[in-house]
């Protein structure tokens, strides 16, 4: 079942606590994926909403725009959004 979470990030700032635990105070979120086998066994999706989240469409559009911007910056897409071979 797809009920695990994989969260990719880069730590920008962290603090160490007395017991050696690390508190992430600032991070750069790269991706969140639903997976079968999460690296951390406790990283599981436990519930779902009764009705769709109303902002989900806007969030998806924002991610698509960001993905296109990154691909364009990497030189993989033209300004019109067409894939550049290579």
C-alpha positions in Angstrom: 0.0 0.0 0.0 1.1 3.5 -0.7 1.0 5.0 2.8 4.6 6.0 3.5 6.1 9.4 3.1 9.5 10.3 1.7 10.5 13.9 2.5 13.5 15.3 0.7 15.1 18.4 2.2 18.4 20.2 2.9 19.1 21.4 6.4 20.0 25.1 6.6 20.1 25.4 10.4 19.9 22.9 13.2 20.5 22.7 17.0 21.8 19.9 19.1 20.0 19.0 22.3 21.4 17.4 25.4 20.5 13.9 24.4 22.1 14.3 21.0 18.8 14.9 19.2 18.8 17.4 16.4 16.1 20.1 16.0 15.8 21.4 12.5 15.1 25.1 12.8 15.4 26.0 9.1 15.3 23.7 6.0 14.9 23.8 2.3 12.1 21.5 1.2 12.9 19.7 -2.0 10.1 17.1 -2.4 7.4 15.1 -0.6 6.4 11.7 -2.1 4.0 9.0 -1.1 5.9 5.7 -1.1 5.5 2.1 -0.2 8.6 1.8 2.0 9.6 5.0 3.8 13.1 5.3 5.2 11.6 6.2 8.6 9.0 3.5 9.4 6.9 6.0 11.4 6.5 8.3 8.4 3.1 7.1 7.4 -0.1 8.7 6.1 -2.8 7.9 8.8 -5.9 9.7 7.5 -7.5 11.3 4.6 -10.0 14.2 4.2 -13.7 13.5 3.7 -13.8 16.1 0.9 -11.0 17.3 -1.4 -8.9 20.2 -0.1 -10.2 23.3 -2.0 -6.7 24.7 -2.5 -5.3 21.5 -4.0 -5.7 22.7 -7.6 -3.8 25.9 -6.9 -1.0 24.0 -5.0 -0.7 21.6 -8.0 -0.5 24.5 -10.4 2.2 26.2 -8.2 4.3 23.0 -8.2 3.9 22.6 -12.0 5.1 26.2 -12.5 8.0 25.7 -10.2 9.0 22.5 -12.0 8.8 24.3 -15.3 10.9 27.2 -14.0 13.6 24.8 -12.7 13.6 22.8 -16.0 13.9 26.1 -17.9 16.8 27.2 -15.6 18.5 23.9 -16.3 18.1 24.4 -20.0 15.7 21.5 -20.6 12.6 23.6 -21.6 12.2 26.5 -23.9 10.3 29.6 -22.9 7.1 28.2 -24.6 7.3 25.1 -22.3 8.4 22.7 -25.0 11.0 20.0 -24.0 14.4 20.5 -25.5 16.1 17.3 -26.5 19.4 16.3 -24.9 
